[in-house]
Amino acid sequence: MPEVSIEVQRVINEQGEFNYSKCTLSTKRVEERSPRVIENGSIYLGQWHAKSNKREGKGKILFIDGSLFEGSFENNYISGFGRYIKHDGECYEGEWTKDTMTGYGVLTTPEGYKYSGNWDDGK
């Protein structure tokens, strides 16, 4: 089972736990389920659409390389607001659309440099 990397844990210790209050609540019927193995051996913990069996609402993904995403999901995609911490400690917190950084967000490098502004298709 994947675990967060040491660098991911360092970022969590510095920034604190993720604040889900910024996430958009799903208007669809969702349910909590036990952790599930998803694509590439990653683990998803969170809400699922009750009928379509897709990730929907609030949740987190523990990636096999030790990276972590926490935030909103829609129709199986990372969409809405969330925080992605790469295994090396790079952290993006902001808006997402279909698994891509899109909208306002802040990227913090492992060295502490911050880049904030609007992102378009991950750039």
N, C-alpha and C positions, 0 to 999 in steps of 0.2 A: 504494500500500500504506500503510495507516495506521501512524503512529508515535506513541509516547507523547508527551504534551505536556511542556513544560518544567516545569510544576508537578508532574506525575507523576514525572518524573526527579528532581526535588528531594526528593520524599518517599522515593523509593527510596534516594537518596544518604544521607538522614538515618536511615532505619529499617533499611537493608540489604536484601539480597535476601530474597525470601519463603522461609520455612522450610516445605518440603513435608512434614516429618516429622510435623506435626500433622494431616495429611490422612488420612482413612480410605482404606485400600487397597481397591480393588475386588476382590470375590471372583469376578468374571466374567473371562472370557478377554479381555484387552485387547492392543492393539498400537499401537506408535508409528507415526504417519504424517507425511508432510510437511505443512507449513502449508496450511490450507484456508480459502477464503473462505466465510463462513457468512452468516446473515441480516443484512440492512442493510449489507453490505460489510465487516463486521468479519472479523478473521483469528483462527482457532483454531489453536493449536499444542499438541499433547499426545496423550493416549491416546484410543483409540476402541474400542468394543465390537467384537470381531472379526466377529460375525455380524449384529448389528442395524444396524451402521453409525451408531451414536449416540455422542456424547461420553460417555466413561466413564473414571473414574480421575483422574489428575492432568493438569492442563493450564492454559493461559492464553488469554485473549481480549484482543486489541488492538482496541478499538472505534474506529470511524471518527472520533469526536470527540477522540481522544487519550487516553481513559480506558483503564484496564487492570484486568483481573481475573486473579488467580492462585489456584489451589486445586483443590478436588475437584468432580467432575462425576458425575452419576448419571442415566442414561436421558435424556441431552441437556440436563439442568438443572444449574445451579449448586446443588450440595447437599453438605453436610458442612462442612468448614472452608475458609475462603478470605479473601483480601484484595482489596478493590475500591478502587482509587484513581481518583477522578473527575478529569477534565481540569483542574479548578480547584484540585486539591490536597487536597480532602476525602478522608479515608481511613476505611474501615470494615474491621476485621479481626475475624473471629469466625465464628459458625455460620450456616449457610444451609440453607433447605429450598425446593426448586423455585423458584430464582431470587430468593428473598426472605430478607432478614435475619431469622432466627428462632433464638432461643436466646441464649447469652451472646456479647457482642461489645463492641468499643471503637470509638467514632467519634471521630476527631480532625479538627477544622476547620482550614482553612488558617491561621487566626489562632493555632492552638495549643491551643484549648480541647478538653478530652476529656470524653466522656460514656461511661460504662461501665455495663453491666448487661444485663438480659435484654430481648430484642427479641421482639415478637410481630407477625408479618405486616408487617415493615419499620418498626415504630414502637416 
